[in-house]
Amino acid sequence: MPDEVPPPFRISSWVQEPPPSGQRAAWHRLAAGIRAVNEALMDMDASEEDLEAAASALHQFAENLEKTRTGRQLWGFGESAPAGTTRAMLDRSPIVGLGNPVAPPLVFSVEGDQVVGRGSFGLQYEGPPNSVHGGFVAAALDELLGMAQSLSGKAGMTGTLTIRYRKPTPLHTDLTLTARVDRVEGRKIFTTGEVRAGEMLCAEAEGIFISVDFEAMFRMQNGG
């Protein structure tokens, strides 16, 4: 990754270039550690002393990180829909981002004419007992359909997202998510998708994405 975003800003330059190394690899490793702590906090019986010691160390590290903030985002996209390509770097995504400790993370790939996601949700995502919170199911489908709409070759934003919850989505269970482009009508990109646990249909979705020229938008914002 470059040290700074070159002018004019081009979203097409933020493309995944695996495998990560250096600072980026260390960032992923740190996020994975925080993710493990997040999960363990939901099911632990550590002593008050150990928790206080960990909290003090964590707050000190947070203060150190705060001093390094740059006021600009250099790590790709926060979601897949604006990218316009399924090869975009999504390290910051709250669903698939290896650099975002909020993310489960799920793994998305293009298989034929559809996007397939695989992964599971741990206890930190619980809603109903032993089941994934419906909001996280919706977020995963939004991200999934967002990547699928990129198969149209266009960058877009979610216009409408309709979720039908068929069965509770189980925690700690291998899930398969699939999505595809149904049709394109002008600037509207129609997509469909679903979440399954084995053969069980947990949720399905329909999304309409509106194609946007993000590069023109950024040029306007920067007086170009």
Secondary structure, 3 states (H helix, E strand, C coil): CCCCCCCCCCHHHCECCCCCCHHHHHHHHHHHHHHHHHHHHCCCCCCHHHHHHHHHHHHHHHHHHHCCCCCCCCCCCCCCHHHCCCCECCCCCCCCCCCCCCCCCCEEEEECCEEEEEECCCHHHECCCCEECHHHHHHHHHHHHHHHHHHHCCCEEEEEEEEEECCCCECCCCEEEEEEEEEEECCEEEEEEEEEECCEEEEEEEEEEEECCHHHHHHHHCCC
